[in-house]
């Protein structure tokens, strides 16, 4: 065995043996064109989570890139849907049905233009708030009772600026440190929510 393969073996995360109990979904659009846009901050948070738990999100299943991690002693499926934002519910519901996961155990991370960069807002449930990815999940699952972590991406710079153009634009260079912090904070929120401590997450980060 080469030293490189030995290193890979040592550094690889342990394979979860427990059944999947939670699904963690970051919303975004696939492809390099959208990588650093505001609408993809859910994907950015998932990449931060994957790095923290040393687990790749690269296997293709459920119309998504997926990975697995033990978070707060629970086996969590990590998902980055490849359906494009407006059809996110297709991927989420397919995974829910496969693992028989209740909607309350699905945690969704996504962008919110009404919140400033670096800020989070955690909710137990709620309406789609005009977010098409959330709208798709609610419509196809038939419920809005899933916890969600909203990451602020800042409001439009001018009332006449088209919303689609704004959310699909890249972050400003000055916003990057704040967004990195928000993604790290989102990881801590996920750990608390999976551990049935959503009240603590809301108290600490809202």
N, C-alpha and C positions, 0 to 999 in steps of 0.2 A: 504493500500500500504506500502510495507517495505521501510525502509530508503535506501536500496540498489537500488530498482527499482525507487524510487524518484530521487536518484542521477543520475541514468542512463537517466531519462527523462530530467533532468535539463541540463546534460552535452551533450546530443545528439545535433548534428548540425541541423539547420532548414532545412526542406525538400524544395529543389528548386521548385518554381512554374512556372518559365519561361521555354519555350522550350529549349532543348539542342541546343547550338549555336557553341560549340567548342568540339573537341575531343582531349584529351591529352593522349599520349601513351608512356609508358616507355617500351623499348625492353629488353628482357632477356629470359632465359630458366626456365621453372617451375621445382619445386622440390628442396628438401633440398641439393641435391648434388651440385647444382649450385649457392646456395644462396649468397656466398661471393666472387664469381669469378668476374674477370674484365668484362666479357661479360654481367654481370647482373647489371651493374651500373645504367642502365635505370630503372630497378625495384627499386633499392635503392633510386633513386631520387623520384619515385612515392610514396614510403613509407614515405619519408620525407615530401612530399606535403600533403599526407593523414593525417599525424600527425599534420601538421601546421593548416589544416582546420578541424581537428577533425572529419574526415569522413573515415570510413573503406572502403577498397577496397577488398571486399570478396564475393559479389554477383556474381553468375556464369551466364554469358550471352555473346553472340557474341564470343564464343570460348575464353573467357577471364575471369579474375576476374575484376569486375568493381565497381566503386563508383561514387558519384555525389557531386559536390561542386559548390558553387557560388564564382567565382574568378573574380575580377574586374567587379563585378555586372553582370557577364555572367554565364549562367548555363553550366558547363563543365562536360563532361563524362570522367572519369579517367579510364584508361585501362592498364592491365598487361596481354598481350596475353598468352594463355596456349598452343599455337600451336607449341612451340619451335621456336627458332629464325628464321630459314630459311623459315617458313611459316607465318610470322607475318602479311603479307598482307591479309591473309584470314580473320583474326579477324578485322582488320582495315576497310576493304572494307565492311564487313557485317554491322558494326556499321554505317559507312557512308551512306550506302543505306537505312538503317532503319530510320535514323533521317534526311536523305536528307542534309547531311553536305557537303559543297564544300571542295575540297582538300586543299584549302588555309586556312581553319579553322581547319586543323589537325596538331597538334604540336607533333613532335616525339623527344624523348630523348634517346640517345644511346651512346655507348662507341666508343672512337677513340684512336687507339694505337699510332697515330702520335703526340698526344698532351700529355704533362706531367700531372700527377695527380694534381688536384686542378684547372687546366685551363679549360676554356670553349671556344667553338667556335659556334657562332650563324650564321645561314644562312637562307635566304628566300627560297631557292630552290637549286637544284643541282643534280649531278649524285649520284650513290650509293657509289662511292669511295671504292668499294670492300667489302662493308658491306652487308652481306647476308640478314639481316632483312630489310634494306632499299631497297635492290634490289627487294625483294618480294613485298613490298608496291608499288614501282614504277611500277612493272610489272602488278600487279593485278588492280591497280587504273588507270593505263594508263597515269600517270602524275608525274612529279617530282617537282611540284610547291608548296610543303608544307614546312612550316618553320621547322627547326630542331635545336636542341640543342645538340651539341657533348660534351661529358665529357671526358677529358683526362684520360687515364689509363696507360700511359707510354709505351715506345717502347720495343721491344724484347731485352733481355739482351745480346744476341749473334745472329749473322746472321744465324747460323745453327739451331737455336731453332725453332721448328715448330710453325707456327702461331696459329693453333687450340689449341695446348698445352698451349701456352702462355695466350690466352684470356680466356681459361677455368681453369686457375690457380687462386688461391686466391691472394688477395692483400697482400703485405707485411705489417707487423704491423706498420711500420713507415709511410706507405701511408694512413692509416685509417683517421687521422685528416684532411688531405688534401682532401680526398674523401668526408668526411662529409661536409666540407666547400663548395666543388663544388656542392653537392646536394642542399645545402641551397641557393647557388647563382642561381642554375637552377630554383628553385622555384620563385625567384624574376624575373628571365627572363620570366618565364611563365606568371606571372602577367602583365608584360609589353607587351608581345606579344598579349595576349588576349585583352588588352586595346589598340590595334593598335599602339603600340609604339616599334616596332621591331628595328627601327633605334636607339632608345635610348638604348635598350638591347645590340645591337651590339657595340655601342660606349662605354658602361660601362663595358662590360664583355669580348669582343673579345681580 
